[in-house]
Amino acid sequence: MYPTLCKVEYWDNNQTRIDNCLIYADSFVEAAQKIEEYYGKEIESLSIQMFDVGVWRVDDATAARIVESLE
């Protein structure tokens, strides 16, 4: 599985929203399927970038924002 960064533009309550997501996937097709399962069929656009890295390094501020967004 590859760490995969996705940018999703979707409809929510009659307005367009944009999210950035980090998922794990084996292919672009699998990544798109995971995003569609999560967001439903209201996706306007989707950008997928897959990376072949074992460790993602982030600074303290980024790590804190990630933890905050998951709580």
C-alpha positions in Angstrom: 0.0 0.0 0.0 1.1 3.5 -0.8 0.5 6.7 1.1 -1.9 8.6 -1.1 -2.8 12.3 -1.0 -6.2 13.2 -2.5 -7.8 16.6 -3.0 -11.6 16.2 -3.3 -14.1 18.8 -4.4 -17.6 17.8 -3.6 -21.2 19.0 -3.0 -22.5 19.4 0.6 -25.7 21.2 1.5 -25.9 22.9 -1.9 -22.4 24.2 -1.8 -19.0 23.1 -3.0 -16.4 22.1 -0.4 -12.8 21.0 -0.8 -11.0 18.5 1.4 -7.5 17.1 1.4 -7.2 13.5 2.5 -4.4 11.1 3.2 -5.3 7.4 2.6 -3.5 4.2 1.8 -4.1 2.4 -1.5 -2.5 0.0 -3.9 -3.6 1.8 -7.1 -5.3 4.9 -8.4 -8.5 2.9 -8.9 -8.5 1.7 -5.3 -7.9 5.3 -4.1 -10.7 6.6 -6.1 -13.0 3.9 -4.9 -12.2 4.6 -1.3 -12.8 8.3 -1.8 -16.2 7.6 -3.5 -17.2 5.3 -0.7 -16.5 8.0 1.9 -17.9 11.1 0.0 -20.6 9.4 -2.0 -21.5 10.3 -5.6 -21.4 14.1 -5.1 -17.7 14.4 -6.1 -17.1 17.3 -8.6 -13.3 16.7 -9.0 -10.6 14.4 -7.5 -6.8 14.7 -7.6 -4.8 11.7 -6.5 -1.0 11.6 -5.8 0.6 8.3 -4.7 4.0 8.2 -3.0 6.5 5.5 -2.6 7.9 6.5 0.8 8.0 4.6 4.1 8.1 7.5 6.5 6.4 10.9 6.2 8.3 13.5 8.3 6.3 16.6 9.5 7.1 19.5 11.8 5.5 19.9 15.2 2.8 22.3 14.0 1.7 20.0 11.2 1.6 17.0 13.6 -0.5 19.0 16.1 -3.0 20.0 13.3 -3.3 16.4 12.2 -4.0 15.2 15.7 -6.5 18.0 16.3 -8.3 17.2 13.1 -8.7 13.5 14.1 -10.0 14.2 17.6 
